[in-house]
Amino acid sequence: MKTIFLVSLLVSFASCQPKQEYDLIIRNATIYNGSGEKPFLGDVAIQADTIAEIATIINAKGKKEIEAKGLALAPGFINMLSWADGSLLKDGRSMSDIKQGVTLEVFGEGWSPWSAN
């Protein structure tokens, strides 16, 4: 009887623990982790500027939550041989690349306005 009481007491304490809170949780996204493995459905939690957790289900709450069902989530892509210098001169926001997930442009292969002469 004493054992049952202790177990129920522990379960009660465990359920009273406050849920972890993150700045942002993206839920139910198709996650491409960049490793080449098959994507999976899951959640991503972000705290400040850091990915804090990636899991099929994150049992926490977010200050902000985004429902991403039917959407893909991936790390930023690197364009190692960018020829976007012309479009960047016209519109420095780089929207054509950003909307495709490119977060880093590498210039200077051969000649570009940014390469040293």
Secondary structure as UniProt FT lines:
FT   HELIX           2..16
FT   STRAND          21..31
FT   STRAND          40..47
FT   TURN            48..49
FT   STRAND          50..55
FT   STRAND          61..67
FT   TURN            69..70
FT   STRAND          72..73
FT   STRAND          77..79
FT   TURN            80..81
FT   HELIX           85..90
FT   TURN            92..93
FT   HELIX           95..98
FT   TURN            99..101
FT   STRAND          102..105
FT   TURN            113..114
//
